[in-house]
Amino acid sequence: MSKRIKNISISVPILYGNSARRLLPEEKTEKIPPDHTHQWTVFLKPVLDNVDLTPLIKKVTFKLHDTYDTPVRAVEHPPYQVTETGWGEFEIVIKIHFHSGAELGINEKNFQIFHGLKLHPYNPQAPKHPNGEVYSVLFDELVFQEPTEVTFEILTRKPANLLPYRLSDPDKKDQEYLRRNEIEEIARLDVYITKVKEEIEKQRNEYKELEQRKLAFLQ
């Protein structure tokens, strides 16, 4: 049985989300319900395409809306994605199941992510695509606290936690996540943290003033 490495954490950057486009008239066959207007694909993948997580991931399940036949879809090999048609937006639960068993030495907790399916443009600054194409792509990290020795070895075979600096295609600005995006996000968080601290200090001073008024009134 693989031991855990104390006081160590390791992360893997991932992208998840969905793409969607309007169905063309010739695509609306008898197999597709007449009220379905879009084809969409929900997915989960490492940020870097050359990172292989199959030694670690047993399967990825996607929990769709209950109106779909077999709403829980299991994908055991990459690409971890499900393609369907529909007309409405709903929440999809993405769950990452890791291999288990003492002989494998992995024994990591499953991850669960919630994604709101997007069929319509929601960001006015996003690039315009033909046929109403929409990309809702989000960045996150799988963080392993005190991973087992086997998990650590799998995740350090390649520099999986490095973000790319350039787009693979100029038209994929809304589909990829770069080091620049991370730096900009950290800067935005710093601004918000500063504002929160200022508001806390303001509230603290107002509270002290009220307490002083209260004491003066009681005297």
Buried (B, 14 or more C-beta within 10 A) or exposed (E): EBEBBEEEEBBBBBBBBBBBBBBEEEEBEEEBEEEBBBBBBBBBBBBBEEBBBEBBBBBBBBBBBEEBEEEEBBBEEBEBBBEBBBEEBBEBBBBBBBBEEEEBBBBBEEBEBEBEBBBEBEEEEEEEBEEBBBBBBEBBEBEBEBBBBBBBEBBEEEEBBEBBEEBEEEEEBBBBBBEEEEEEEEEEEEEEEEEEEEEEEEEEEEEEEEEEEEEEEEE
